[in-house]
Amino acid sequence: MKAREFRNHIRNQGLKELQALLMELLREQFNLRMQRGTGQLAKPARLRAVRREIARIKTIMAEKQAGRSV
């Protein structure tokens, strides 16, 4: 999913769905870090993409919690 599509997708979700997605991405990030450490990481670019997706979710969650219109 491209960045713009991902942003539009997560903006339409509630806080609980965002929290679940965040936990899933954090687990994926952990697994990717472990693969990198053991030299088994097949797609190094995925690590960067996951980090950015986590940041996007955290930003949108903060906006929703602050009551800003998104």
C-alpha positions as CSV (number, residue, x, y, z in Angstrom):
1,M,0.0,0.0,0.0
2,K,1.4,3.4,-0.9
3,A,1.9,6.1,1.6
4,R,-1.0,8.2,0.5
5,E,-3.4,5.2,0.5
6,F,-2.1,4.2,3.9
7,R,-2.7,7.6,5.4
8,N,-6.2,7.8,4.0
9,H,-6.9,4.3,5.3
10,I,-5.8,4.9,8.8
11,R,-7.4,8.3,9.1
12,N,-10.8,6.6,8.7
13,Q,-10.2,4.2,11.6
14,G,-10.9,4.6,15.2
15,L,-8.4,4.7,18.1
16,K,-8.8,1.0,18.9
17,E,-8.2,-0.1,15.4
18,L,-5.2,2.2,15.2
19,Q,-3.8,0.7,18.4
20,A,-4.2,-2.8,17.1
21,L,-2.5,-1.9,13.9
22,L,0.3,-0.2,15.8
23,M,0.9,-3.3,17.9
24,E,1.0,-5.4,14.8
25,L,3.6,-3.1,13.2
26,L,5.7,-3.0,16.3
27,R,5.8,-6.8,16.3
28,E,6.8,-6.8,12.6
29,Q,9.5,-4.2,13.4
30,F,10.9,-6.4,16.2
31,N,10.9,-9.5,13.9
32,L,12.7,-7.5,11.1
33,R,15.3,-6.2,13.6
34,M,15.9,-9.8,14.7
35,Q,16.3,-10.9,11.1
36,R,18.7,-8.1,10.4
37,G,20.8,-9.1,13.5
38,T,21.1,-12.7,12.3
39,G,21.7,-11.8,8.7
40,Q,18.5,-13.2,7.4
41,L,16.7,-10.0,6.4
42,A,15.6,-10.4,2.8
43,K,14.1,-6.9,2.2
44,P,16.0,-4.2,4.2
45,A,13.7,-1.5,2.8
46,R,10.7,-3.0,4.6
47,L,12.3,-2.0,8.0
48,R,12.3,1.6,7.0
49,A,8.8,1.4,5.6
50,V,7.5,-0.1,8.9
51,R,9.2,2.6,10.9
52,R,7.5,5.3,8.8
53,E,4.1,3.6,9.1
54,I,4.5,3.4,12.9
55,A,5.3,7.2,12.9
56,R,2.2,7.9,10.7
57,I,-0.1,6.0,13.0
58,K,1.3,7.6,16.1
59,T,0.8,11.1,14.6
60,I,-2.8,10.4,13.6
61,M,-3.5,8.9,17.0
62,A,-2.1,12.0,18.7
63,E,-4.3,14.2,16.5
64,K,-7.4,12.2,17.3
65,Q,-6.6,12.3,21.0
66,A,-6.1,16.0,21.0
67,G,-9.5,16.5,19.3
68,R,-8.2,18.0,16.1
69,S,-10.3,17.4,13.1
70,V,-8.6,15.0,10.7
